[in-house]
Amino acid sequence: MFGRIEDLGTNDYNKLFNVSPAGKHTAGEVYEGCYGFIYTFTHDSYRFTYFTNDIYYDGICPECGEKADHYSYTEFGTNEKGVSVSATETLYGNEKETEADPYRDAEWAEANKSERIGIEETDIPTIILAEASSAREGVKLLLDIYENYGCVAASGVFVCDKDEAWYVENCSGTQYVAIKLNDNMIFLEPNMAVIGRVDLDDENVIASKDLIAVAKKAGTFVGDEAKN
């Protein structure tokens, strides 16, 4: 069981709890997020619930300011396979870390002549819930996106099903740590980065291959590189 509280925007925007019917997104359809992330769905989407800002009241998306009928600041939901996602847990990497591994936002893409902009935290529930049939599959999908696209901002994400609960955290453009939580654990995430000391050889940990290298480049690494 997991839950979340709403601590931002509740007095500014109406919030809507919706259902996306199975097949709303079709195989080969291109998803375009407010911040430039583009993703092609691999199969017809699963049915899923989602919690989002109200774009229908005045027809304006609170994120991009455009008149559009699309997802806006989607925060959490559950799909027909029993996969639940809680995202928009906004984090911030320090300047040394983000200089060593910049966020893959529109400014970075333009400067580096890249056609790929990273995923934004509000895109994460839609992509995982539409595509993933298990928590582990959802985690793998998210980490593959971090590897191949990066992100435009740091965040913490829960991905759970009846068998597993995962917490994924990233504080720079492409680096991440995902931890499978113990079944007997009560875990509280209070809007801050919480992953610190981590054994990269632990079977319950999935981390980006350059995690230590980027931390060393930034001058922030504390640990034992030989013991991983």
Solvent accessible surface area in square Angstrom, and as a share of the most:
residue,aa,sasa,rsa
1,M,246,1.10
2,F,81,0.34
3,G,68,0.66
4,R,81,0.29
5,I,146,0.74
6,E,52,0.23
7,D,94,0.49
8,L,128,0.64
9,G,13,0.12
10,T,72,0.42
11,N,152,0.78
12,D,108,0.56
13,Y,93,0.35
14,N,82,0.42
15,K,47,0.20
16,L,52,0.26
17,F,125,0.52
18,N,35,0.18
19,V,72,0.41
20,S,1,0.00
21,P,76,0.48
22,A,66,0.51
23,G,32,0.30
24,K,99,0.42
25,H,13,0.06
26,T,68,0.40
27,A,60,0.46
28,G,49,0.47
29,E,59,0.27
30,V,77,0.44
31,Y,20,0.08
32,E,123,0.55
33,G,14,0.13
34,C,42,0.25
35,Y,91,0.35
36,G,29,0.28
37,F,0,0.00
38,I,86,0.44
39,Y,19,0.07
40,T,68,0.40
41,F,2,0.01
42,T,98,0.57
43,H,54,0.24
44,D,78,0.40
45,S,4,0.03
46,Y,42,0.16
47,R,121,0.44
48,F,1,0.01
49,T,29,0.17
50,Y,17,0.06
51,F,35,0.15
52,T,7,0.04
53,N,7,0.03
54,D,20,0.10
55,I,7,0.04
56,Y,134,0.51
57,Y,177,0.67
58,D,85,0.44
59,G,26,0.25
60,I,57,0.29
61,C,0,0.00
62,P,38,0.24
63,E,40,0.18
64,C,47,0.28
65,G,48,0.46
66,E,107,0.48
67,K,154,0.65
68,A,34,0.26
69,D,115,0.59
70,H,64,0.28
71,Y,29,0.11
72,S,0,0.00
73,Y,47,0.18
74,T,1,0.00
75,E,2,0.01
76,F,50,0.21
77,G,5,0.04
78,T,57,0.33
79,N,8,0.04
80,E,94,0.42
81,K,99,0.42
82,G,37,0.36
83,V,0,0.00
84,S,18,0.12
85,V,0,0.00
86,S,9,0.06
87,A,1,0.01
88,T,13,0.07
89,E,29,0.13
90,T,39,0.23
91,L,5,0.02
92,Y,183,0.70
93,G,19,0.18
94,N,86,0.44
95,E,135,0.61
96,K,125,0.53
97,E,28,0.13
98,T,26,0.15
99,E,132,0.59
100,A,15,0.12
101,D,7,0.03
102,P,50,0.31
103,Y,50,0.19
104,R,45,0.16
105,D,48,0.25
106,A,57,0.44
107,E,137,0.61
108,W,54,0.19
109,A,7,0.05
110,E,141,0.63
111,A,79,0.61
112,N,80,0.41
113,K,184,0.78
114,S,35,0.23
115,E,175,0.78
116,R,114,0.42
117,I,31,0.16
118,G,0,0.00
119,I,2,0.01
120,E,15,0.07
121,E,11,0.05
122,T,7,0.04
123,D,3,0.02
124,I,2,0.01
125,P,0,0.00
126,T,0,0.00
127,I,0,0.00
128,I,2,0.01
129,L,0,0.00
130,A,0,0.00
131,E,8,0.04
132,A,1,0.00
133,S,45,0.29
134,S,37,0.24
135,A,0,0.00
136,R,118,0.43
137,E,75,0.34
138,G,0,0.00
139,V,1,0.00
140,K,127,0.54
141,L,31,0.15
142,L,1,0.00
143,L,7,0.03
144,D,55,0.29
145,I,6,0.03
146,Y,2,0.01
147,E,78,0.35
148,N,90,0.46
149,Y,48,0.18
150,G,0,0.00
151,C,2,0.01
152,V,19,0.11
153,A,32,0.25
154,A,0,0.00
155,S,2,0.02
156,G,0,0.00
157,V,0,0.00
158,F,31,0.13
159,V,0,0.00
160,C,13,0.08
161,D,34,0.18
162,K,189,0.80
163,D,96,0.50
164,E,31,0.14
165,A,33,0.26
166,W,1,0.00
167,Y,1,0.00
168,V,0,0.00
169,E,10,0.04
170,N,5,0.02
171,C,37,0.22
172,S,3,0.02
173,G,0,0.00
174,T,24,0.14
175,Q,19,0.08
176,Y,12,0.05
177,V,11,0.06
178,A,0,0.00
179,I,43,0.22
180,K,51,0.22
181,L,19,0.10
182,N,88,0.45
183,D,139,0.72
184,N,139,0.71
185,M,84,0.37
186,I,172,0.87
187,F,68,0.28
188,L,148,0.73
189,E,22,0.10
190,P,70,0.44
191,N,84,0.43
192,M,107,0.48
193,A,47,0.37
194,V,60,0.35
195,I,39,0.20
196,G,59,0.57
197,R,248,0.90
198,V,38,0.22
199,D,78,0.40
200,L,38,0.19
201,D,102,0.53
202,D,56,0.29
203,E,154,0.69
204,N,47,0.24
205,V,20,0.11
206,I,64,0.33
207,A,28,0.22
208,S,5,0.03
209,K,170,0.72
210,D,56,0.29
211,L,40,0.20
212,I,22,0.11
213,A,56,0.43
214,V,18,0.10
215,A,17,0.13
216,K,104,0.44
217,K,151,0.64
218,A,11,0.09
219,G,61,0.59
220,T,47,0.28
221,F,64,0.27
222,V,143,0.82
223,G,60,0.58
224,D,68,0.35
225,E,89,0.40
226,A,103,0.80
227,K,153,0.65
228,N,64,0.33
